[in-house]
Amino acid sequence: MKTLNLDAIRAAYDRGENITELLRDKDASYNSIEVIEVAYDLQAGTYVNGLLKDKSVFEKRAGEIGEILASHVSSLDTFLDCGAGELTTLSGVSHYLPVNIKMFAFDLSISRLNAGLRFASRAMRYDLFNSLVSFSASMDNVPLHDNSIDVVFTNHAIEPNYGRELPILKELLRVSRKKMLLFEPSFEDNSEEGQSRMKKLGYVRNLPKWIEMAGGELVDKFPLNCVANKLNPTYCYVVEKKDVSSSFELSEVNFRCPLSNAELKDRGSYLWSKEGAHAYPKINNISLLRSKDAILMFHE
Ligand SMILES: C[S@@+](CC[C@H](N)C(=O)[O-])C[C@H]1O[C@@H](n2cnc3c(N)ncnc32)[C@H](O)[C@@H]1O
């Protein structure tokens, strides 16, 4: 990432410049995780504001995604939204999901989760909001145990991670127990104009190829009718895990240390693992679980 001070980045954002392009290293064809974090954290609140200006498009899209999800999520499932942003999509689809499920959501950006939790407190189905667990993490290092989540969901979140498709898909498959429903743009089905836009923005390509290489089975792929931007058409990728976990236990979903993989104990204002010798703080009850958030702590 190019080194620019935060005031210069903020000023460029206020002038309407594209922040990922501004911060990307010269000649790089992909966005680093740090570039994605800055670009999205700066724009926190814009999705909620946009939606409040025109609720009808949001409701239509949430309805379409919600109905697809409803046919894949069952009562008692665990459900994880990866790259949940301002929780707008998750809030919208929550009304279509079965009762008695447990939802988790994470994003790189804390500012977006802050804005999202304020929005979700009004917009998400009440039972699901009350038990929602939100945390900050990166999709290429998810602080959860193998096979802990029944259904993994993304909506335009793998999108800016061109060049990291394989490690991200491997990681999401690792934590998923049954299936993944990925709502992401399809480079291969896009128009020429759309493809050059996706290249310029560092958006993902060849998802079917990477899904198979990551060990998943692409059982269905179809376009969504309700598309916000014709140059960025959403496709639903239904991915099943080849080796589905045979465990039928309702085990607890505990966090694990992103550095040592040791299980973390929740101590209220932080999470800690004695074995891993690191603590992870919380902001507004959002656990910060990226490796960069780790604080060395051998003893409590
Ligand atoms: C286009 S927004 C979509 C947000 C949300 N899924 C929705 O439907 O409104 C993409 C989000 O993915 C997050 N994101 C992108 N790459 C990520 C990564 N590697 N790990 C975690 N979050 C990521 C960004 O921070 C951003 O909030």
The ligand as an SDF file (V2000), in Angstrom:
LIG
                    3D

 27 29  0  0  0  0  0  0  0  0999 V2000
  -19.2830   -4.3510   -1.3380 C   0  0  0  0  0  0  0  0  0  0  0  0
  -19.2210   -4.4480    0.3990 S   0  0  0  0  0  0  0  0  0  0  0  0
  -20.5490   -5.5660    0.7300 C   0  0  0  0  0  0  0  0  0  0  0  0
  -20.9760   -5.5370    2.1760 C   0  0  0  0  0  0  0  0  0  0  0  0
  -22.1430   -6.4740    2.5600 C   0  0  0  0  0  0  0  0  0  0  0  0
  -21.8510   -7.8500    2.2840 N   0  0  0  0  0  0  0  0  0  0  0  0
  -23.4230   -6.0590    1.8800 C   0  0  0  0  0  0  0  0  0  0  0  0
  -24.0810   -6.9190    1.2990 O   0  0  0  0  0  0  0  0  0  0  0  0
  -23.7930   -4.8830    1.9700 O   0  0  0  0  0  0  0  0  0  0  0  0
  -17.7740   -5.4540    0.6540 C   0  0  0  0  0  0  0  0  0  0  0  0
  -17.4170   -5.6610    2.1380 C   0  0  0  0  0  0  0  0  0  0  0  0
  -16.5080   -6.7440    2.2200 O   0  0  0  0  0  0  0  0  0  0  0  0
  -15.5180   -6.4270    3.1600 C   0  0  0  0  0  0  0  0  0  0  0  0
  -14.3110   -7.1970    2.8050 N   0  0  0  0  0  0  0  0  0  0  0  0
  -13.6560   -7.1750    1.6270 C   0  0  0  0  0  0  0  0  0  0  0  0
  -12.6010   -8.0080    1.6670 N   0  0  0  0  0  0  0  0  0  0  0  0
  -12.6000   -8.5690    2.9060 C   0  0  0  0  0  0  0  0  0  0  0  0
  -11.7530   -9.5080    3.5670 C   0  0  0  0  0  0  0  0  0  0  0  0
  -10.6820  -10.0250    2.9440 N   0  0  0  0  0  0  0  0  0  0  0  0
  -12.0550   -9.8890    4.8310 N   0  0  0  0  0  0  0  0  0  0  0  0
  -13.1400   -9.3500    5.4800 C   0  0  0  0  0  0  0  0  0  0  0  0
  -13.9720   -8.4440    4.9060 N   0  0  0  0  0  0  0  0  0  0  0  0
  -13.7070   -8.0580    3.6350 C   0  0  0  0  0  0  0  0  0  0  0  0
  -15.3170   -4.9230    3.0330 C   0  0  0  0  0  0  0  0  0  0  0  0
  -14.7310   -4.3600    4.1890 O   0  0  0  0  0  0  0  0  0  0  0  0
  -16.7390   -4.4580    2.7710 C   0  0  0  0  0  0  0  0  0  0  0  0
  -17.3940   -4.0870    3.9490 O   0  0  0  0  0  0  0  0  0  0  0  0
  1  2  1  0
  2  3  1  0
  2 10  1  0
  3  4  1  0
  4  5  1  0
  5  6  1  0
  5  7  1  0
  7  8  2  0
  7  9  1  0
 10 11  1  0
 11 12  1  0
 11 26  1  0
 12 13  1  0
 13 14  1  0
 13 24  1  0
 14 15  1  0
 14 23  1  0
 15 16  2  0
 16 17  1  0
 17 18  1  0
 17 23  2  0
 18 19  1  0
 18 20  2  0
 20 21  1  0
 21 22  2  0
 22 23  1  0
 24 25  1  0
 24 26  1  0
 26 27  1  0
M  CHG  2   2   1   9  -1
M  END
$$$$
